[in-house]
């Protein structure tokens, strides 16, 4: 028995041509190997051709990707401006909170000073000039007289100092109240602007939705074709290995993402852990992201704070030459800058691309590359 086929073995005592028998025995095995190889090729051909009939041509894929870059620029410029204005609103709100805290402290201090002023005034009033004069006349010694006069003088000076501090604090309080009112007005105007921007962005999403979906489908069809070819290659390799044949196509390898330091590794690991999560403009995790939201969220896992805007992230990081890219570096695109991804090594980057897509790993080599930064 050999692989499911039964052969009648010759008796050594029979008068037969052994070489002829062995040659005859080898034919079924050769036929099986040839049949298996044809089967492997057939699987690969069927997998590729079955998908390719529905998949776009490479020229169509290239055209779709270029158009997506155009739409990405139009859309993400609006989104990144929204993120910048939203960050500004957060700063104004922090300014308001700080101003309110300062005002409350000033009011408490002024209340204490007013209580002190009232107590001093009552003390001087109750004593009065006559009582003070009588106290001096009743004194038994020059030292006691000097002590009483010093006390009276210091009380008056203390009262004057209290009222002086009250006057200064009142002016400071009025300045802070004016600043607070201005900050609240700016916050209201910023909130109204954000509402208008949100309406504009949502309108752009709806306007581009059908075209983006169609373009994404073309790109995804090409990706499905590639996956089918890789699957067929894997099946062919398995079949060939079972028959001791060399694999027809080598299996692809996944690039590694090993950073040179712990912080960068934490950021890279965080970004890669979000692959497959949806793009959502204005989002910074943990369920969805826009481009700068993903890099902000990932580097936060390394204890680094970044603004929620690709242009601001570019400004906040030192420049890195393309020849010196390292995992964790931020790569910036567009003029003006409107997109950012994270380099993970091996000529790959992770990004949150545009509406209708998910966090993914892609090639970082784009024609609109601007520069790289290292948080």
Buried (B, 14 or more C-beta within 10 A) or exposed (E): EEEEEEEEEBEEEEEEEEEEBEEEBEEEBEEBBEEBBEEBBEBBEEBBEEBBEEBBEEEBBEBBBEBBBEBBBEBBBBBBBBBBBBBBBEBBBEBBEBBBEBBEEBEEBBEEBEEBBEEBBEEBEEBEEEEBEEBBEEBEEEEEBEEBBEEBEEBEEBBEBBBEBBEEBEEBBEEBEEBBEBBBEBBEEBBEBBEEBBEEBEEBBEEBEEBBEEBBBBBBBBEBBBEBBBEBBBBBBEBBEEEEBEBBBEEEEEEEBEBEEEBBBBBBBBBBBBEEBBBBBBBBBEEBBBBBBBBBBBBBBBEBEBBBBBBBBBEBBEEBEEEEBBBBBBBBBBEEBBBBBBBBBBEBBBBBBBBBBBBBBEEBEBEBBBBBBBB
